[in-house]
Amino acid sequence: MQCPGPPCNKGPYCWRDPVGKKHYKLRTQHMKALVQFVEQGNTLQSQNDVPKHIREQLYVEEQERLEKQPQQLSSAPTPYPPINITNVLPSSSHQSPLASSSSSTAATIVTSSGMVDLDIPEPLDMAVRLYSEWQQSRVVDEIRKAEIQKACNLALDDGLDLEQVYEDQDPDFFIKGGVKRGVARRFVADIERWVKRYKSSHDAEL
C-alpha cells in the first residue's frame, strides 16, 4: 500500500483502483481495517486484494470530498455578483438579459406560502420511483443501486414525495433509515437537476 510518490500526492499510503487507475488516500482507519482483514486469515498481496467494503468506503469518502469542492470554490471572489435564481423576478422592462435567461431556466417555483413547487408532470409516488431509477442509472455498483432503492422505499413508506424531500433538505432522515451517507446526500441534492432533465425530455416528446 506504499504510495509511489509523484505524480501521486496521497502518501504515505494509497490504494490504486485497478479499474479506474485512480489513487485513493489510505488513512489510519483504512490501514487498521486492512490489518484486521489480514489477521482474519485473508490475503493482501496486491491492490486487487483490497476488500470490497474498504473500496466502498474510499469511494464514498471521495464522493463527499468532491461534493464539498464546489462550495469551497464558490466562496472565491468572482468578477460578477452572485445571482440567486430562485428569487429573480422580472420587476420591470429594464431587466437585464442575464437575469431574464437565468430565471427562465429555473425548475422550481416558490409559492406565496413559501412552499416549493417542482411542477413535476407525474403522480407523486411515480415521480419518486422515476427519480430513483435515474439515480440508479448513474452508478454501476449493485450495492449502491440497492442503497438508492432503499432511499426510495423509505420516502414512499413515509409518504414523502419529491417536493417534500427537496423542501426538507434532510439527508439525515435517510441515513437514520440505514442508507449510506453519500447516497443519502445525493438522493436529496439531485432532485432539482433531475426535474430539469425530465421536464426537458418530456417536453421534447410532446
TORTIDREN-184396 format. One record per residue: residue number from 1; residue in three letters; chain; x, y, z of N, C-alpha, C in turn. Coordinates in nm, 4 decimals, padded with zeros to 6 digits. Layout:
<recs>
REC num residuo cadena     n.px     n.py     n.pz    ca.px    ca.py    ca.pz     c.px     c.py     c.pz
REC NUM     ALA      A        X        Y        Z        X        Y        Z        X        Y        Z
...
</recs>
This chain:
<recs>
REC num residuo cadena     n.px     n.py     n.pz    ca.px    ca.py    ca.pz     c.px     c.py     c.pz
REC   1     MET      A  00.0810 -00.1215  00.0000  00.0000  00.0000  00.0000  00.0852  00.1277  00.0000
REC   2     GLN      A  00.2165  00.1126 -00.0113  00.3048  00.2284 -00.0113  00.2750  00.3172 -00.1313
REC   3     CYS      A  00.2591  00.4486 -00.1073  00.2324  00.5418 -00.2170  00.3557  00.5520 -00.3058
REC   4     PRO      A  00.3389  00.5459 -00.4389  00.4549  00.5509 -00.5289  00.5183  00.6883 -00.5398
REC   5     GLY      A  00.4516  00.7910 -00.4868  00.5063  00.9259 -00.4965  00.4610  00.9967 -00.6228
REC   6     PRO      A  00.5249  01.1129 -00.6551  00.4819  01.1941 -00.7704  00.4651  01.1088 -00.8957
REC   7     PRO      A  00.3562  01.1348 -00.9754  00.2633  01.2483 -00.9582  00.1573  01.2288 -00.8512
REC   8     CYS      A  00.1536  01.1117 -00.7861  00.0568  01.0905 -00.6772  00.1022  01.1653 -00.5527
REC   9     ASN      A  00.0087  01.2365 -00.4893  00.0424  01.3132 -00.3682 -00.0438  01.2686 -00.2494
REC  10     LYS      A -00.0883  01.1421 -00.2536 -00.1781  01.0920 -00.1491 -00.1022  01.0389 -00.0285
REC  11     GLY      A  00.0280  01.0150 -00.0405  00.1112  00.9442  00.0559  00.0801  00.9720  00.2019
REC  12     PRO      A  00.1388  00.8891  00.2903  00.2388  00.7849  00.2605  00.1796  00.6532  00.2077
REC  13     TYR      A  00.0455  00.6369  00.2201 -00.0162  00.5147  00.1708 -00.1354  00.5496  00.0823
REC  14     CYS      A -00.1568  00.4704 -00.0213 -00.2718  00.4929 -00.1076 -00.3132  00.3620 -00.1719
REC  15     TRP      A -00.4380  00.3602 -00.2174 -00.4884  00.2440 -00.2922 -00.5121  00.2861 -00.4356
REC  16     ARG      A -00.4605  00.2092 -00.5308 -00.4751  00.2387 -00.6737 -00.5831  00.1481 -00.7309
REC  17     ASP      A -00.6940  00.2070 -00.7690 -00.8076  00.1326 -00.8229 -00.7635  00.0593 -00.9507
REC  18     PRO      A -00.7672 -00.0734 -00.9523 -00.7226 -00.1486 -01.0716 -00.8062 -00.1177 -01.1951
REC  19     VAL      A -00.9304 -00.0719 -01.1755 -01.0182 -00.0440 -01.2894 -00.9978  00.0981 -01.3402
REC  20     GLY      A -01.0233  00.1970 -01.2547 -01.0136  00.3362 -01.2971 -00.8749  00.3949 -01.2859
REC  21     LYS      A -00.7811  00.3212 -01.2215 -00.6419  00.3650 -01.2038 -00.6306  00.4899 -01.1156
REC  22     LYS      A -00.7395  00.5270 -01.0498 -00.7353  00.6454 -00.9644 -00.6746  00.6096 -00.8295
REC  23     HIS      A -00.6041  00.7057 -00.7679 -00.5404  00.6845 -00.6387 -00.6310  00.7381 -00.5271
REC  24     TYR      A -00.6446  00.6599 -00.4206 -00.7248  00.6994 -00.3052 -00.6362  00.6972 -00.1808
REC  25     LYS      A -00.6381  00.8026 -00.1061 -00.5545  00.8131  00.0133 -00.6006  00.7142  00.1194
REC  26     LEU      A -00.5078  00.6392  00.1757 -00.5383  00.5462  00.2841 -00.5022  00.6120  00.4166
REC  27     ARG      A -00.6042  00.6376  00.4967 -00.5826  00.6992  00.6274 -00.5665  00.5913  00.7347
REC  28     THR      A -00.5498  00.6366  00.8585 -00.5230  00.5436  00.9684 -00.6322  00.4386  00.9813
REC  29     GLN      A -00.7610  00.4833  00.9714 -00.8694  00.3874  00.9891 -00.8726  00.2835  00.8772
REC  30     HIS      A -00.8303  00.3243  00.7561 -00.8266  00.2291  00.6455 -00.7158  00.1255  00.6674
REC  31     MET      A -00.5989  00.1719  00.7143 -00.4870  00.0813  00.7369 -00.5191 -00.0183  00.8480
REC  32     LYS      A -00.5886  00.0303  00.9529 -00.6283 -00.0602  01.0612 -00.7244 -00.1667  01.0103
REC  33     ALA      A -00.8146 -00.1259  00.9207 -00.9101 -00.2212  00.8641 -00.8384 -00.3250  00.7786
REC  34     LEU      A -00.7336 -00.2835  00.7064 -00.6562 -00.3769  00.6238 -00.5781 -00.4752  00.7117
REC  35     VAL      A -00.5240 -00.4243  00.8217 -00.4518 -00.5120  00.9151 -00.5475 -00.6174  00.9723
REC  36     GLN      A -00.6666 -00.5720  01.0106 -00.7670 -00.6644  01.0634 -00.8074 -00.7674  00.9575
REC  37     PHE      A -00.8156 -00.7223  00.8335 -00.8505 -00.8108  00.7218 -00.7482 -00.9235  00.7080
REC  38     VAL      A -00.6195 -00.8890  00.7211 -00.5131 -00.9884  00.7103 -00.5118 -01.0789  00.8327
REC  39     GLU      A -00.5341 -01.0207  00.9512 -00.5334 -01.1001  01.0749 -00.6445 -01.2043  01.0760
REC  40     GLN      A -00.7484 -01.1796  00.9965 -00.8588 -01.2754  00.9878 -00.8281 -01.3897  00.8915
REC  41     GLY      A -00.7045 -01.3908  00.8372 -00.6622 -01.5007  00.7511 -00.6739 -01.4732  00.6034
REC  42     ASN      A -00.7061 -01.3496  00.5656 -00.7217 -01.3152  00.4247 -00.5873 -01.2743  00.3628
REC  43     THR      A -00.5821 -01.2770  00.2308 -00.4596 -01.2447  00.1585 -00.4618 -01.0994  00.1117
REC  44     LEU      A -00.3488 -01.0309  00.1296 -00.3349 -00.8929  00.0830 -00.1953 -00.8786  00.0211
REC  45     GLN      A -00.1855 -00.9142 -00.1066 -00.0562 -00.9107 -00.1750 -00.0513 -00.8076 -00.2864
REC  46     SER      A -00.1689 -00.7568 -00.3283 -00.1711 -00.6589 -00.4369 -00.2898 -00.5663 -00.4190
REC  47     GLN      A -00.2982 -00.4661 -00.5052 -00.4089 -00.3706 -00.4990 -00.5437 -00.4409 -00.5204
REC  48     ASN      A -00.5443 -00.5483 -00.5974 -00.6674 -00.6213 -00.6261 -00.7234 -00.6921 -00.5033
REC  49     ASP      A -00.6394 -00.7121 -00.4006 -00.6828 -00.7864 -00.2827 -00.7544 -00.6992 -00.1799
REC  50     VAL      A -00.7563 -00.5678 -00.2013 -00.8263 -00.4795 -00.1069 -00.9744 -00.5173 -00.1054
REC  51     PRO      A -01.0317 -00.5486  00.0132 -01.1705 -00.5975  00.0199 -01.2725 -00.4936 -00.0249
REC  52     LYS      A -01.3873 -00.5428 -00.0652 -01.4907 -00.4579 -00.1257 -01.5423 -00.3522 -00.0292
REC  53     HIS      A -01.5548 -00.3869  00.1000 -01.6118 -00.2899  00.1936 -01.5192 -00.1703  00.2143
REC  54     ILE      A -01.3881 -00.1923  00.2048 -01.2940 -00.0805  00.2170 -01.2967  00.0033  00.0886
REC  55     ARG      A -01.3086 -00.0610 -00.0278 -01.3202  00.0132 -00.1532 -01.4437  00.1025 -00.1509
REC  56     GLU      A -01.5563  00.0475 -00.1029 -01.6799  00.1251 -00.0968 -01.6619  00.2478 -00.0066
REC  57     GLN      A -01.5935  00.2281  00.1052 -01.5696  00.3394  00.1967 -01.4856  00.4481  00.1301
REC  58     LEU      A -01.3841  00.4076  00.0550 -01.2990  00.5036 -00.0161 -01.3775  00.5774 -00.1235
REC  59     TYR      A -01.4653  00.5053 -00.1962 -01.5465  00.5687 -00.2993 -01.6384  00.6753 -00.2388
REC  60     VAL      A -01.7030  00.6394 -00.1275 -01.7975  00.7317 -00.0638 -01.7252  00.8550 -00.0117
REC  61     GLU      A -01.6098  00.8348  00.0529 -01.5337  00.9476  00.1060 -01.4876  01.0403 -00.0056
REC  62     GLU      A -01.4457  00.9827 -00.1181 -01.4019  01.0639 -00.2313 -01.5193  01.1422 -00.2906
REC  63     GLN      A -01.6356  01.0773 -00.2972 -01.7550  01.1448 -00.3495 -01.7937  01.2626 -00.2604
REC  64     GLU      A -01.7884  01.2427 -00.1283 -01.8206  01.3511 -00.0353 -01.7210  01.4651 -00.0476
REC  65     ARG      A -01.5920  01.4304 -00.0696 -01.4895  01.5343 -00.0851 -01.5166  01.6178 -00.2101
REC  66     LEU      A -01.5540  01.5497 -00.3190 -01.5817  01.6208 -00.4441 -01.7064  01.7071 -00.4317
REC  67     GLU      A -01.8046  01.6611 -00.3549 -01.9278  01.7390 -00.3374 -01.9012  01.8684 -00.2614
REC  68     LYS      A -01.8010  01.8672 -00.1739 -01.7692  01.9864 -00.0955 -01.6910  02.0890 -00.1771
REC  69     GLN      A -01.6207  02.0444 -00.2812 -01.5345  02.1349 -00.3575 -01.6086  02.2519 -00.4202
REC  70     PRO      A -01.7254  02.2321 -00.4868 -01.7948  02.3475 -00.5458 -01.8303  02.4542 -00.4437
REC  71     GLN      A -01.8645  02.4126 -00.3204 -01.8964  02.5096 -00.2166 -01.7737  02.5919 -00.1803
REC  72     GLN      A -01.6577  02.5244 -00.1760 -01.5356  02.5971 -00.1427 -01.4965  02.6925 -00.2547
REC  73     LEU      A -01.5144  02.6458 -00.3796 -01.4780  02.7306 -00.4930 -01.5722  02.8489 -00.5072
REC  74     SER      A -01.7005  02.8288 -00.4696 -01.7979  02.9354 -00.4867 -01.7724  03.0518 -00.3929
REC  75     SER      A -01.6931  03.0283 -00.2848 -01.6636  03.1360 -00.1918 -01.5514  03.2257 -00.2421
REC  76     ALA      A -01.4817  03.1834 -00.3491 -01.3726  03.2638 -00.4046 -01.4299  03.3862 -00.4755
REC  77     PRO      A -01.3544  03.4988 -00.4778 -01.4046  03.6198 -00.5432 -01.4225  03.5990 -00.6921
REC  78     THR      A -01.5298  03.6527 -00.7477 -01.5586  03.6412 -00.8903 -01.5803  03.7794 -00.9478
REC  79     PRO      A -01.5625  03.7947 -01.0804 -01.5781  03.9271 -01.1425 -01.7231  03.9706 -01.1523
REC  80     TYR      A -01.8210  03.8786 -01.1250 -01.9617  03.9144 -01.1340 -02.0305  03.8871 -01.0014
REC  81     PRO      A -02.1295  03.9658 -00.9659 -02.2015  03.9419 -00.8406 -02.2822  03.8145 -00.8502
REC  82     PRO      A -02.3002  03.7382 -00.7377 -02.3778  03.6148 -00.7419 -02.5241  03.6427 -00.7724
REC  83     ILE      A -02.5893  03.5479 -00.8431 -02.7305  03.5607 -00.8792 -02.8090  03.4509 -00.8103
REC  84     ASN      A -02.9095  03.4875 -00.7329 -02.9975  03.3899 -00.6700 -03.1127  03.3631 -00.7651
REC  85     ILE      A -03.1065  03.2511 -00.8377 -03.2041  03.2233 -00.9434 -03.3444  03.2108 -00.8867
REC  86     THR      A -03.3579  03.1496 -00.7685 -03.4913  03.1265 -00.7119 -03.5653  03.2573 -00.6890
REC  87     ASN      A -03.4904  03.3632 -00.6528 -03.5548  03.4892 -00.6162 -03.5533  03.5929 -00.7279
REC  88     VAL      A -03.5061  03.5554 -00.8475 -03.5024  03.6511 -00.9580 -03.6432  03.6676 -01.0128
REC  89     LEU      A -03.6989  03.7869 -01.0030 -03.8323  03.8167 -01.0528 -03.8255  03.9374 -01.1454
REC  90     PRO      A -03.8917  03.9346 -01.2598 -03.8894  04.0500 -01.3506 -03.9646  04.1679 -01.2901
REC  91     SER      A -03.8908  04.2712 -01.2478 -03.9531  04.3863 -01.1820 -03.9917  04.4947 -01.2823
REC  92     SER      A -03.9261  04.4960 -01.3985 -03.9594  04.5995 -01.4959 -03.9127  04.5556 -01.6326
REC  93     SER      A -03.9402  04.6354 -01.7325 -03.8987  04.6033 -01.8694 -03.7499  04.6216 -01.8889
REC  94     HIS      A -03.6807  04.6790 -01.7859 -03.5368  04.7034 -01.7974 -03.4553  04.5913 -01.7350
REC  95     GLN      A -03.5189  04.4747 -01.7123 -03.4472  04.3627 -01.6530 -03.3330  04.3194 -01.7435
REC  96     SER      A -03.2185  04.2851 -01.6840 -03.1005  04.2507 -01.7630 -03.1219  04.1188 -01.8348
REC  97     PRO      A -03.0621  04.0996 -01.9536 -03.0756  03.9744 -02.0277 -03.0250  03.8551 -01.9484
REC  98     LEU      A -02.9167  03.8740 -01.8675 -02.8614  03.7636 -01.7911 -02.9616  03.7143 -01.6881
REC  99     ALA      A -03.0243  03.8062 -01.6141 -03.1213  03.7673 -01.5124 -03.2426  03.7041 -01.5761
REC 100     SER      A -03.2825  03.7545 -01.6924 -03.4003  03.7014 -01.7602 -03.3780  03.5586 -01.8046
REC 101     SER      A -03.2639  03.5292 -01.8652 -03.2376  03.3947 -01.9138 -03.2185  03.2980 -01.7990
REC 102     SER      A -03.1612  03.3448 -01.6855 -03.1396  03.2568 -01.5721 -03.2716  03.2176 -01.5088
REC 103     SER      A -03.3620  03.3148 -01.4924 -03.4885  03.2856 -01.4262 -03.5748  03.1945 -01.5101
REC 104     SER      A -03.5620  03.1993 -01.6418 -03.6461  03.1171 -01.7273 -03.6066  02.9705 -01.7227
REC 105     THR      A -03.4830  02.9405 -01.6781 -03.4380  02.8021 -01.6736 -03.4571  02.7405 -01.5363
REC 106     ALA      A -03.5017  02.8179 -01.4387 -03.5206  02.7631 -01.3046 -03.6317  02.6591 -01.3051
REC 107     ALA      A -03.6066  02.5441 -01.2408 -03.7044  02.4358 -01.2430 -03.8004  02.4447 -01.1266
REC 108     THR      A -03.7678  02.5252 -01.0242 -03.8520  02.5314 -00.9063 -03.9203  02.6657 -00.8967
REC 109     ILE      A -04.0358  02.6646 -00.8322 -04.1124  02.7860 -00.8067 -04.1435  02.7903 -00.6583
REC 110     VAL      A -04.1193  02.9031 -00.5950 -04.1541  02.9204 -00.4553 -04.2855  02.9965 -00.4494
REC 111     THR      A -04.3887  02.9331 -00.3940 -04.5208  02.9942 -00.3881 -04.5245  03.1013 -00.2809
REC 112     SER      A -04.6363  03.1759 -00.2772 -04.6500  03.2839 -00.1795 -04.6483  03.2326 -00.0365
REC 113     SER      A -04.6822  03.1045 -00.0181 -04.6810  03.0465  00.1165 -04.5437  02.9941  00.1555
REC 114     GLY      A -04.4465  03.0047  00.0635 -04.3111  02.9579  00.0916 -04.2891  02.8120  00.0569
REC 115     MET      A -04.3914  02.7436  00.0054 -04.3774  02.6029 -00.0314 -04.3066  02.5899 -00.1666
REC 116     VAL      A -04.2311  02.4817 -00.1835 -04.1604  02.4565 -00.3089 -04.2523  02.3825 -00.4052
REC 117     ASP      A -04.2606  02.4304 -00.5291 -04.3422  02.3660 -00.6312 -04.2518  02.3265 -00.7480
REC 118     LEU      A -04.2184  02.1958 -00.7564 -04.1317  02.1491 -00.8640 -04.2075  02.1301 -00.9946
REC 119     ASP      A -04.3408  02.1268 -00.9877 -04.4250  02.1159 -01.1074 -04.3855  01.9942 -01.1910
REC 120     ILE      A -04.3821  01.8758 -01.1269 -04.3454  01.7519 -01.1954 -04.4700  01.6934 -01.2628
REC 121     PRO      A -04.4654  01.6666 -01.3930 -04.5834  01.6174 -01.4646 -04.6063  01.4676 -01.4472
REC 122     GLU      A -04.6027  01.4190 -01.3236 -04.6268  01.2777 -01.2953 -04.6952  01.2660 -01.1594
REC 123     PRO      A -04.7686  01.1557 -01.1326 -04.8209  01.1312 -00.9972 -04.7077  01.1337 -00.8952
REC 124     LEU      A -04.7383  01.1750 -00.7746 -04.6340  01.1972 -00.6741 -04.5503  01.0730 -00.6463
REC 125     ASP      A -04.6155  00.9573 -00.6277 -04.5393  00.8370 -00.5972 -04.4601  00.7879 -00.7187
REC 126     MET      A -04.5181  00.8042 -00.8385 -04.4472  00.7645 -00.9597 -04.3215  00.8489 -00.9806
REC 127     ALA      A -04.3283  00.9779 -00.9483 -04.2123  01.0659 -00.9637 -04.0963  01.0194 -00.8760
REC 128     VAL      A -04.1274  00.9724 -00.7536 -04.0222  00.9225 -00.6640 -03.9546  00.8006 -00.7266
REC 129     ARG      A -04.0349  00.7104 -00.7847 -03.9789  00.5890 -00.8467 -03.8945  00.6232 -00.9707
REC 130     LEU      A -03.9449  00.7161 -01.0517 -03.8700  00.7559 -01.1714 -03.7375  00.8211 -01.1333
REC 131     TYR      A -03.7407  00.9026 -01.0291 -03.6184  00.9686 -00.9819 -03.5182  00.8649 -00.9323
REC 132     SER      A -03.5678  00.7639 -00.8590 -03.4806  00.6579 -00.8087 -03.4177  00.5796 -00.9246
REC 133     GLU      A -03.4973  00.5515 -01.0284 -03.4436  00.4795 -01.1446 -03.3338  00.5606 -01.2127
REC 134     TRP      A -03.3524  00.6924 -01.2204 -03.2497  00.7796 -01.2806 -03.1213  00.7764 -01.1979
REC 135     GLN      A -03.1361  00.7838 -01.0652 -03.0181  00.7787 -00.9785 -02.9440  00.6461 -00.9960
REC 136     GLN      A -03.0189  00.5351 -01.0044 -02.9555  00.4050 -01.0185 -02.8861  00.3904 -01.1546
REC 137     SER      A -02.9369  00.4600 -01.2562 -02.8750  00.4525 -01.3891 -02.7391  00.5219 -01.3928
REC 138     ARG      A -02.7084  00.6005 -01.2903 -02.5833  00.6770 -01.2883 -02.4702  00.6017 -01.2193
REC 139     VAL      A -02.4982  00.4818 -01.1647 -02.3948  00.4034 -01.0964 -02.3943  00.2618 -01.1540
REC 140     VAL      A -02.2834  00.1920 -01.1366 -02.2723  00.0543 -01.1851 -02.2654 -00.0453 -01.0699
REC 141     ASP      A -02.2294  00.0005 -00.9529 -02.2146 -00.0882 -00.8381 -02.3525 -00.1303 -00.7860
REC 142     GLU      A -02.3744 -00.2606 -00.7737 -02.5052 -00.3115 -00.7310 -02.5375 -00.2736 -00.5873
REC 143     ILE      A -02.4350 -00.2621 -00.5043 -02.4583 -00.2229 -00.3651 -02.5122 -00.0804 -00.3596
REC 144     ARG      A -02.4532  00.0076 -00.4401 -02.5009  00.1466 -00.4403 -02.6414  00.1554 -00.4998
REC 145     LYS      A -02.6703  00.0746 -00.6018 -02.8063  00.0718 -00.6566 -02.9064  00.0316 -00.5483
REC 146     ALA      A -02.8679 -00.0676 -00.4673 -02.9564 -00.1137 -00.3603 -02.9770 -00.0041 -00.2558
REC 147     GLU      A -02.8720  00.0751 -00.2290 -02.8839  00.1845 -00.1333 -02.9804  00.2914 -00.1847
REC 148     ILE      A -02.9738  00.3198 -00.3150 -03.0661  00.4180 -00.3757 -03.2093  00.3682 -00.3669
REC 149     GLN      A -03.2289  00.2386 -00.3945 -03.3636  00.1814 -00.3848 -03.4148  00.1861 -00.2415
REC 150     LYS      A -03.3220  00.1688 -00.1457 -03.3601  00.1766 -00.0051 -03.4101  00.3173  00.0299
REC 151     ALA      A -03.3412  00.4189 -00.0245 -03.3845  00.5575 -00.0021 -03.5217  00.5812 -00.0637
REC 152     CYS      A -03.5434  00.5262 -00.1830 -03.6738  00.5379 -00.2494 -03.7839  00.4759 -00.1648
REC 153     ASN      A -03.7581  00.3560 -00.1131 -03.8579  00.2867 -00.0317 -03.8883  00.3621  00.0964
REC 154     LEU      A -03.7852  00.4193  00.1582 -03.8060  00.4967  00.2805 -03.8970  00.6163  00.2545
REC 155     ALA      A -03.8730  00.6871  00.1433 -03.9554  00.8032  00.1097 -04.1005  00.7613  00.0871
REC 156     LEU      A -04.1208  00.6548  00.0098 -04.2570  00.6107 -00.0203 -04.3266  00.5579  00.1043
REC 157     ASP      A -04.2540  00.4821  00.1871 -04.3141  00.4264  00.3088 -04.3567  00.5354  00.4063
REC 158     ASP      A -04.2845  00.6484  00.4038 -04.3174  00.7583  00.4946 -04.4108  00.8604  00.4291
REC 159     GLY      A -04.4567  00.8292  00.3068 -04.5497  00.9183  00.2380 -04.4874  01.0447  00.1838
REC 160     LEU      A -04.3552  01.0436  00.1645 -04.2868  01.1635  00.1161 -04.2842  01.1650 -00.0363
REC 161     ASP      A -04.3089  01.2820 -00.0956 -04.2893  01.2988 -00.2387 -04.1640  01.3831 -00.2624
REC 162     LEU      A -04.1257  01.4018 -00.3877 -04.0001  01.4705 -00.4179 -04.0002  01.6156 -00.3716
REC 163     GLU      A -04.1149  01.6837 -00.3821 -04.1206  01.8229 -00.3369 -04.0927  01.8327 -00.1872
REC 164     GLN      A -04.1474  01.7377 -00.1102 -04.1258  01.7401  00.0347 -03.9810  01.7081  00.0691
REC 165     VAL      A -03.9215  01.6096 -00.0010 -03.7814  01.5754  00.0235 -03.6912  01.6929 -00.0129
REC 166     TYR      A -03.7229  01.7590 -00.1259 -03.6435  01.8740 -00.1707 -03.6566  01.9900 -00.0732
REC 167     GLU      A -03.7776  02.0109 -00.0223 -03.8006  02.1217  00.0697 -03.7327  02.0970  00.2044
REC 168     ASP      A -03.7373  01.9720  00.2526 -03.6794  01.9411  00.3842 -03.5270  01.9486  00.3824
REC 169     GLN      A -03.4637  01.9054  00.2700 -03.3162  01.9005  00.2628 -03.2593  01.8303  00.3859
REC 170     ASP      A -03.3089  01.7086  00.4106 -03.2754  01.6367  00.5332 -03.2203  01.4973  00.5008
REC 171     PRO      A -03.0936  01.4873  00.4580 -03.0374  01.3548  00.4302 -03.0292  01.2671  00.5547
REC 172     ASP      A -03.0297  01.3290  00.6756 -03.0221  01.2502  00.7980 -03.1415  01.1573  00.8129
REC 173     PHE      A -03.2567  01.1952  00.7561 -03.3735  01.1084  00.7614 -03.3423  00.9735  00.6968
REC 174     PHE      A -03.2743  00.9760  00.5816 -03.2409  00.8531  00.5109 -03.1235  00.7809  00.5772
REC 175     ILE      A -03.0288  00.8589  00.6299 -02.9140  00.7982  00.6987 -02.9610  00.7202  00.8203
REC 176     LYS      A -03.0542  00.7781  00.8965 -03.1090  00.7090  01.0137 -03.1877  00.5858  00.9722
REC 177     GLY      A -03.2380  00.5853  00.8486 -03.3107  00.4699  00.7977 -03.2203  00.3611  00.7422
REC 178     GLY      A -03.0879  00.3824  00.7507 -02.9927  00.2798  00.7084 -02.9272  00.3034  00.5748
REC 179     VAL      A -02.9536  00.4186  00.5110 -02.8925  00.4487  00.3815 -02.7532  00.5078  00.4036
REC 180     LYS      A -02.6583  00.4678  00.3218 -02.5224  00.5211  00.3348 -02.5232  00.6730  00.3151
REC 181     ARG      A -02.4335  00.7409  00.3868 -02.4340  00.8868  00.3910 -02.4223  00.9501  00.2524
REC 182     GLY      A -02.3271  00.9028  00.1703 -02.3082  00.9623  00.0385 -02.4300  00.9467 -00.0504
REC 183     VAL      A -02.4932  00.8297 -00.0446 -02.6129  00.8053 -00.1248 -02.7277  00.8925 -00.0763
REC 184     ALA      A -02.7423  00.9052  00.0555 -02.8499  00.9877  00.1115 -02.8348  01.1338  00.0708
REC 185     ARG      A -02.7136  01.1854  00.0766 -02.6909  01.3250  00.0399 -02.7189  01.3474 -00.1086
REC 186     ARG      A -02.6774  01.2524 -00.1912 -02.7009  01.2638 -00.3343 -02.8505  01.2528 -00.3665
REC 187     PHE      A -02.9226  01.1660 -00.2955 -03.0659  01.1464 -00.3203 -03.1428  01.2747 -00.2916
REC 188     VAL      A -03.0997  01.3493 -00.1913 -03.1675  01.4748 -00.1549 -03.1240  01.5888 -00.2470
REC 189     ALA      A -02.9961  01.5931 -00.2819 -02.9398  01.7100 -00.3504 -02.9710  01.7174 -00.4992
REC 190     ASP      A -02.9977  01.6021 -00.5634 -03.0064  01.5996 -00.7097 -03.1474  01.6137 -00.7646
REC 191     ILE      A -03.2454  01.6388 -00.6783 -03.3849  01.6396 -00.7230 -03.4101  01.7468 -00.8286
REC 192     GLU      A -03.3653  01.8692 -00.8037 -03.3898  01.9774 -00.8994 -03.3219  01.9489 -01.0330
REC 193     ARG      A -03.2018  01.8903 -01.0291 -03.1313  01.8568 -01.1529 -03.2120  01.7555 -01.2342
REC 194     TRP      A -03.2679  01.6540 -01.1649 -03.3476  01.5543 -01.2358 -03.4746  01.6160 -01.2951
REC 195     VAL      A -03.5395  01.7041 -01.2191 -03.6627  01.7665 -01.2667 -03.6371  01.8435 -01.3955
REC 196     LYS      A -03.5277  01.9183 -01.4021 -03.4951  01.9945 -01.5229 -03.4774  01.9010 -01.6422
REC 197     ARG      A -03.4019  01.7922 -01.6207 -03.3761  01.6997 -01.7308 -03.5036  01.6253 -01.7708
REC 198     TYR      A -03.5815  01.5841 -01.6719 -03.7037  01.5092 -01.7031 -03.8029  01.5947 -01.7782
REC 199     LYS      A -03.8204  01.7190 -01.7334 -03.9161  01.8066 -01.7992 -03.8702  01.8415 -01.9408
REC 200     SER      A -03.7398  01.8552 -01.9607 -03.6883  01.8845 -02.0952 -03.7169  01.7684 -02.1896
REC 201     SER      A -03.6910  01.6440 -02.1428 -03.7174  01.5273 -02.2285 -03.8658  01.5055 -02.2478
REC 202     HIS      A -03.9454  01.5359 -02.1432 -04.0907  01.5196 -02.1512 -04.1489  01.6189 -02.2518
REC 203     ASP      A -04.1009  01.7435 -02.2491 -04.1490  01.8451 -02.3416 -04.1083  01.8111 -02.4853
REC 204     ALA      A -03.9883  01.7521 -02.5003 -03.9408  01.7167 -02.6349 -04.0287  01.6078 -02.6962
REC 205     GLU      A -04.0736  01.5141 -02.6107 -04.1593  01.4066 -02.6606 -04.2948  01.4607 -02.7043
REC 206     LEU      A -04.3423  01.5650 -02.6340 -04.4711  01.6263 -02.6702 -04.4579  01.7063 -02.7988
</recs>
